[in-house]
C-alpha cells in the first residue's frame, strides 16, 4: 500500500513547494490545455515523456485539482494509462482513481489548513475550499 502522505511530504521536502504546477515542472511533466468535451483531464506516458492534458474549460480550482490528481497518477502509477484501461479493458481502475484523489487532496489541503477548519462541518469546508464533500472526507480520513 502506498503511503500517500509520505509521498507528498517527500515531494515538499525535495522541491520546497506543494504547488502542483511547480512540482510538474520539476518532474519534467508537460502540461497541455485543450478542448476535451466532458473529460476533465488525463495523464499519459509515451516514449519516456510524461504529459498531462487538461480541459481548457476548467476554472482555477478545478484545474488545480485535476492537475494534482493527474500528477498523482504520474507519480504513483507512472506506466499506467488509466483512460485506456477504462475504455478498452475490463480491469477496474477504481483503486488507482481513489489513490490519485487522495494524493490530490493531500497536496492541495495541508495539515495546517485542516487545523484552521477544525470543528467546521465537511459541508462548510467543501463550500469554502471549492472541493466536493466526498474529496474533503477523503482528506479528513487521511489525517
C-alpha positions in Angstrom: 0.0 0.0 0.0 1.3 3.5 -0.9 1.8 5.9 1.9 0.4 9.0 0.1 1.1 11.4 2.9 4.8 10.3 2.9 4.9 10.7 -0.9 3.6 14.3 -0.7 5.9 15.1 2.3 8.9 13.9 0.3 7.9 16.0 -2.7 7.5 19.0 -0.5 10.9 18.5 1.1 12.6 17.8 -2.2 11.1 20.7 -4.2 10.2 23.1 -1.3 6.6 23.5 -2.6 3.2 21.9 -2.7 2.2 23.8 -5.9 1.2 21.2 -8.5 2.4 23.4 -11.4 5.9 23.7 -9.9 6.1 20.0 -9.0 5.1 19.1 -12.6 7.8 21.4 -13.9 10.4 19.9 -11.6 9.4 16.4 -12.8 9.6 17.5 -16.4 5.9 16.7 -17.0 4.5 18.7 -19.8 1.0 20.3 -19.3 -1.2 21.0 -22.2 -4.7 22.5 -22.3 -7.2 21.7 -25.0 -10.9 21.1 -25.5 -11.8 17.7 -24.1 -15.6 17.8 -24.0 -16.8 16.3 -20.8 -13.3 14.8 -19.9 -11.5 17.0 -17.3 -8.0 15.7 -18.0 -5.7 12.7 -18.3 -2.1 11.6 -17.8 -0.1 9.5 -20.2 3.5 8.5 -20.8 4.9 7.9 -24.2 8.5 7.2 -25.1 9.5 8.1 -21.5 7.8 11.5 -21.9 5.2 12.3 -19.3 2.3 14.5 -20.3 -0.8 15.9 -18.5 -3.7 17.1 -20.7 -6.2 19.5 -19.0 -9.6 20.6 -20.3 -9.3 24.3 -21.0 -12.8 24.9 -19.8 -11.9 24.2 -16.1 -12.0 27.0 -13.6 -8.9 27.7 -11.5 -9.9 25.4 -8.6 -11.0 22.6 -10.9 -7.8 22.8 -12.9 -5.6 22.7 -9.7 -7.5 19.6 -8.6 -7.3 17.8 -11.9 -3.7 18.7 -12.3 -2.9 17.4 -8.8 -5.0 14.2 -9.5 -3.1 13.5 -12.8 0.2 14.3 -11.1 -0.7 11.6 -8.5 -1.1 9.1 -11.4 2.2 10.2 -12.9 4.0 9.5 -9.5 2.1 6.5 -8.2 1.1 4.9 -11.5 3.7 6.2 -13.9 3.3 3.5 -16.6 -0.5 3.1 -16.4 -2.8 4.8 -18.8 -6.0 4.7 -16.8 -8.0 6.3 -19.6 -7.0 3.4 -21.9 -7.7 0.9 -19.2 -11.2 2.3 -18.5 -12.0 2.4 -22.2 -10.6 -0.7 -23.6 -10.2 -3.3 -20.8 -12.3 -4.8 -18.1 -9.8 -4.0 -15.4 -11.0 -1.9 -12.6 -9.2 1.3 -12.1 -11.2 2.4 -9.1 -8.3 1.9 -6.6 -5.9 4.0 -8.8 -8.5 6.7 -9.1 -9.1 6.8 -5.3 -5.3 6.9 -4.7 -5.0 9.8 -7.2 -7.8 11.7 -5.4 -6.2 11.1 -2.1 -2.9 12.4 -3.5 -4.5 15.5 -4.9 -6.3 16.4 -1.6 -3.1 15.7 0.4 -1.2 18.1 -1.9 -3.9 20.8 -2.0 -5.0 20.8 1.6 -2.2 20.8 4.1 -2.4 19.6 7.7 -2.2 23.3 8.7 -5.2 24.1 6.6 -7.1 21.3 8.3 -6.3 22.7 11.7 -7.7 26.0 10.6 -11.0 24.3 9.8 -11.1 22.1 12.9 -14.7 22.0 14.2 -16.3 23.0 11.0 -18.6 20.8 9.0 -17.5 18.9 5.9 -20.1 20.9 4.0 -18.7 24.2 5.2 -15.1 23.2 4.3 -16.3 22.0 0.9 -18.0 25.3 0.1 -15.1 27.3 1.4 -12.3 25.5 -0.4 -14.3 24.6 -3.6 -13.9 20.8 -3.5 -16.7 18.3 -3.2 -17.7 16.9 0.2 -16.5 13.5 -1.0 -13.0 14.8 -1.6 -13.0 16.7 1.7 -14.0 13.5 3.5 -11.1 11.6 1.7 -8.7 14.2 3.0 -10.1 14.2 6.6 -9.7 10.4 6.7 -6.0 10.7 5.8 -5.1 12.9 8.8 
